[in-house]
Amino acid sequence: VFTIEDYSDEINDIYHRGLPVGAKTQMSNLNKLISFHKGYFTTITGVPSHGKSDALDQITLDLSITADWKGAFYSPENKPTSLHISKLARKLIGKSWWGDNRITKAEIELVKGYLNDRFFFIKPEKDFTLDTILAHVKQLVLRKGIDFFVIDAWNKLEHKYGGDENAYIGQSLDKLAVFCELNAVHLFIVAH
């Protein structure tokens, strides 16, 4: 049990400095609405096939640039993985993969070098459960120091409801919140 006095220094700090500012993107309009903190998660939802994954790729690239965040993707929505990486490359360089404004071979090598140290892809051979994905993320936190991870999409996990779907979702969200806080990572979860 804690008293107000136990939090006095923190309260005074918020009064003098304001709330902590999270990591920002390169998109000024988005930055007016949201910033991202390690230890929390963001749920992205919307109409199918309207660019949720594409927008999220841009956000994660921006966080990589502006906040030096590293991250991992469990993204069966983006397959094959080489195509997903080509999408990231196009966003990063600002050129197309084909056509008149084509990304050069030298730019491809630069992008591959940049992304290789910052973005990792989780692709279990079997057992696509939340626990398996979180075990891989934990290893990446320890080995690579990642700052965020992506589950795209929630419906692509192997769910074991065991009865009440609402209870399962609530327990899973609790598990994710605790995981993010304990491991100081931000989760982006795409929910269809």
PyMOL commands that set and color helices and strands:
alter all, ss='L'
color gray80, all
select helices_A, chain A and resi 5-17+28-31+52-66+81-93+105-116+130-144+154-156+165-183
alter helices_A, ss='H'
color red, helices_A
select strands_A, chain A and resi 41-45+71-74+119-121+148-152+186-191
alter strands_A, ss='S'
color yellow, strands_A
deselect
rebuild
show_as cartoon
